[in-house]
Amino acid sequence: MRIETNRLVLREFRPEDWEDIAAYWALPVHQRYYADVPDRDEFVRELVTMFVGTQAEEPRRRWHMAVTLRGDDRLIGNCNLRVNNPELGEANIGYELHSAQWGKGYATEAARAIVGFGFRDLGLHRIWAECVLDNVGSQRVLAKLGMQREAHFREHQWYKGRWWDTLIYAMLDREWEPHDDFVVVR
């Protein structure tokens, strides 16, 4: 499966994509909101192996997509949608980009497409996302999508020697404004 937007292609992961993720995960600016892992390369390889494995699930409930620029198949980030409860039509999304790509609107474009896929193509009722309170950029992306802030969990996660507050944003199907700026290719 592929999702194409005006500037991006969200494509299925391939095993070799771990190297591109490992490259941007190695940057300190990228790691500020993630817990440390003992062997980052091994962790990323296992993560991408899991992403590839979800493609064969039946019924499929997770779409982990590599984000690339149109005309350039090199991974610049990833975006995902995970159906948590199919009976209730409830899912969550996540996204991340190489820091060299921040501030260009790519995260919003990729997230808008994956949310649109969830509502339009999967018929979901509710899509939510969690972000760290300190991650103002991610909060901006979620607000641009039209998601509403629903919760603020104080001292919700512990890593890097401190407690972190997290926020939950969500959108209901009736709040989603359809955009025709993406195409799903199966």
C-alpha positions as CSV (number, residue, x, y, z in Angstrom):
1,M,0.0,0.0,0.0
2,R,1.1,3.6,-0.7
3,I,-0.4,6.9,0.3
4,E,0.6,9.8,-2.0
5,T,0.2,13.4,-1.1
6,N,1.2,16.6,-2.9
7,R,4.8,16.3,-1.7
8,L,5.2,13.0,0.0
9,V,4.8,9.2,-0.5
10,L,4.0,7.1,2.5
11,R,5.0,3.6,1.5
12,E,5.3,0.2,3.2
13,F,8.5,-0.3,5.2
14,R,11.4,-2.4,3.8
15,P,14.0,-4.2,5.9
16,E,16.8,-1.9,4.8
17,D,14.9,1.2,6.0
18,W,16.3,0.7,9.5
19,E,19.6,2.4,8.4
20,D,17.8,5.7,7.6
21,I,15.9,5.7,10.9
22,A,19.1,4.8,12.8
23,A,20.9,7.8,11.2
24,Y,18.4,10.3,12.4
25,W,17.8,8.6,15.8
26,A,21.6,9.0,16.4
27,L,21.1,12.8,16.5
28,P,20.8,14.2,20.0
29,V,18.0,16.7,19.0
30,H,15.9,13.7,17.9
31,Q,16.4,11.7,21.1
32,R,15.3,14.4,23.6
33,Y,11.7,12.9,23.8
34,Y,12.6,9.2,23.7
35,A,13.9,6.9,26.4
36,D,17.5,5.6,25.9
37,V,18.0,2.1,24.6
38,P,21.2,0.1,25.1
39,D,21.9,-0.8,21.5
40,R,20.1,1.7,19.2
41,D,20.9,0.0,16.0
42,E,19.6,-3.3,17.1
43,F,16.5,-1.7,18.6
44,V,15.8,0.1,15.3
45,R,16.4,-3.1,13.2
46,E,13.9,-5.0,15.4
47,L,11.4,-2.1,15.2
48,V,11.6,-2.1,11.3
49,T,11.3,-5.9,11.3
50,M,8.1,-5.5,13.3
51,F,6.9,-2.8,10.9
52,V,7.5,-5.1,7.9
53,G,5.8,-8.0,9.7
54,T,2.5,-6.0,10.3
55,Q,2.0,-5.8,6.5
56,A,1.0,-9.5,6.5
57,E,-1.4,-9.4,9.5
58,E,-4.9,-10.6,8.8
59,P,-7.0,-8.7,9.5
60,R,-4.6,-5.8,9.3
61,R,-4.8,-3.4,12.2
62,R,-1.4,-1.5,12.0
63,W,-0.1,0.6,9.1
64,H,3.5,1.7,9.8
65,M,4.5,3.8,6.7
66,A,7.9,5.1,5.7
67,V,7.7,8.8,4.7
68,T,9.6,9.8,1.6
69,L,9.7,12.9,-0.6
70,R,8.0,12.5,-4.0
71,G,10.6,11.4,-6.5
72,D,13.1,10.4,-3.8
73,D,12.5,6.9,-2.3
74,R,14.9,7.7,0.7
75,L,13.1,7.6,4.0
76,I,12.9,10.9,5.8
77,G,10.6,9.7,8.6
78,N,7.6,7.5,9.4
79,C,3.9,7.8,10.2
80,N,1.6,5.2,11.5
81,L,-2.0,4.3,12.4
82,R,-2.8,1.5,14.8
83,V,-6.4,0.3,15.2
84,N,-6.7,-0.4,18.9
85,N,-10.4,-1.5,19.0
86,P,-12.0,-2.4,15.7
87,E,-15.4,-2.9,17.2
88,L,-15.4,0.7,18.4
89,G,-13.6,2.1,15.4
90,E,-10.8,3.6,17.5
91,A,-7.2,4.1,16.5
92,N,-4.1,6.1,17.3
93,I,-1.5,7.7,15.1
94,G,2.2,8.6,15.5
95,Y,4.8,10.3,13.3
96,E,8.4,11.4,13.3
97,L,10.7,13.0,10.8
98,H,14.4,13.5,10.5
99,S,15.2,16.8,12.1
100,A,16.6,18.2,8.8
101,Q,13.0,18.0,7.6
102,W,11.3,19.9,10.5
103,G,9.5,23.1,9.9
104,K,8.5,22.3,6.3
105,G,5.0,21.0,7.0
106,Y,5.8,17.4,6.1
107,A,4.7,16.0,9.5
108,T,1.3,17.7,9.1
109,E,1.0,16.5,5.5
110,A,1.8,12.9,6.4
111,A,-0.4,12.9,9.5
112,R,-3.3,14.5,7.6
113,A,-3.0,11.7,5.0
114,I,-2.9,8.9,7.6
115,V,-5.8,10.4,9.5
116,G,-7.7,10.7,6.2
117,F,-7.0,7.0,5.4
118,G,-8.3,6.1,8.8
119,F,-11.6,7.9,8.5
120,R,-12.3,7.7,4.8
121,D,-10.9,4.3,3.9
122,L,-11.2,2.4,7.2
123,G,-14.4,4.0,8.4
124,L,-13.0,4.7,11.9
125,H,-15.0,6.7,14.5
126,R,-12.1,8.1,16.7
127,I,-8.4,8.7,16.1
128,W,-6.1,10.0,18.9
129,A,-2.5,10.8,19.5
130,E,-0.2,11.2,22.5
131,C,2.7,13.6,22.7
132,V,5.0,14.9,25.4
133,L,4.0,18.3,26.8
134,D,7.5,19.7,26.0
135,N,7.1,18.8,22.3
136,V,5.5,22.0,21.1
137,G,6.1,21.1,17.5
138,S,4.0,17.9,17.8
139,Q,1.3,19.8,19.6
140,R,1.1,22.2,16.6
141,V,0.8,19.4,14.1
142,L,-2.1,17.8,16.1
143,A,-3.8,21.2,16.3
144,K,-3.4,21.8,12.6
145,L,-5.1,18.4,11.9
146,G,-8.1,19.7,13.9
147,M,-7.6,17.4,16.8
148,Q,-8.8,18.5,20.2
149,R,-6.7,18.3,23.3
150,E,-8.6,15.9,25.6
151,A,-6.2,15.1,28.5
152,H,-3.1,16.2,30.3
153,F,-1.4,13.4,32.2
154,R,0.9,14.8,34.8
155,E,4.2,13.0,35.4
156,H,3.0,10.2,33.1
157,Q,6.3,8.8,31.8
158,W,9.7,8.4,33.4
159,Y,12.9,8.5,31.3
160,K,16.1,10.5,31.0
161,G,16.1,10.8,34.8
162,R,12.9,12.8,35.0
163,W,9.1,12.7,34.8
164,W,7.4,13.8,31.7
165,D,3.8,15.1,31.3
166,T,1.9,13.8,28.2
167,L,-1.1,15.1,26.3
168,I,-3.8,13.3,24.4
169,Y,-5.4,14.8,21.3
170,A,-8.3,13.3,19.4
171,M,-10.7,13.7,16.6
172,L,-14.1,12.1,15.9
173,D,-15.2,11.1,12.4
174,R,-17.8,13.9,12.3
175,E,-15.1,16.5,13.1
176,W,-12.8,15.4,10.3
177,E,-12.8,17.6,7.2
178,P,-12.1,15.5,4.1
179,H,-9.2,16.6,2.0
180,D,-8.7,15.3,-1.5
181,D,-5.0,16.0,-1.4
182,F,-4.0,12.3,-0.9
183,V,-4.5,9.1,-2.8
184,V,-4.3,5.5,-1.5
185,V,-2.7,3.1,-3.9
186,R,-3.2,-0.6,-3.0
